Amino acid sequence: MTGTVLARMFVVRHGETDSNRDRIIQGQLDTPLNATGLAQAAITAEVLKHVCFDKAFTSDLQRASKTAESILQYHSGTELVQDSVLRERVGRQSFNFKFMGEMQGKKGPVKKGLSSIETNEALVQRCITWYNQAIVTYISSITKSDVSEDRCRNILVLSHGAFIATLFRIMISSNDVTCPAELTLRNLPTLGNTSISVVEYKAVPRGKHREVDVAILKYGDISHLRGLRVMEENADVEANQS
């Protein structure tokens, strides 16, 4: 994909918690990072410290926000915006609910058909709404010739397994986004704790106008953890697929 790189979005899942380790569905329980999660966050921060972040968004749940704060310790000038919309899957009736329906706090796997969990359609719409408001609006603003600079803008996003997986499924299913051939809806890898996914935005001249091409560069990468133990199962994502 030719053109000028406008921005890259780095989407990171939060570090490990005891509930992750014990395969407990957390939903919107505000669980803290455990020792492994803190180590994962520190390693991820070291890997990303040379990326100059212009924007940073995080779920307001502490397992995400503390991971984000660890990364941004090397980026003191970057404001961290906490947004509850980036939380894990919510109770069906209201985003004000502090639980993942009947599943929250239970050990996975759980039976299908529980009625209080946020529907797939509602989760998809939540992802689309946030992405359009936070990311598309920002990319559009830097695409304009009068404000564009000859540098890549970088965006950090900290969220949870079900939200990230759903967001990328939406992108992969779109004809407007390119991705590696091996990355398909049927074989998305599990998102390990502090896995890094990267999306690139390029301005491409077409006629008298510039359009933005979007490409997924990588998804769920945990190579930076260098052998540190990473949970290969995610009870929250399994609940999302129930």
Secondary structure, DSSP 8 states (H G I E B T S, - for coil): --SEEEEEEEEEE---BHHHHTTB--TT----B-HHHHHHHHHHHHHHTTS--SEEEE-SSHHHHHHHHHHGGG-TT--EEE-GGGSS--BSS-TT--S-GGGTT-BSS--S--TTB--HHHHHHHHHHHIIIIIIHHHHHHHSTTT--SS-EEEEEEE-HHHHHHHHHHHHTSTTEE--TT--TTS-----TT-EEEEEEEEEEETTEEEEEEEEEEEEE-GGGTT----S--HHHHHHT-
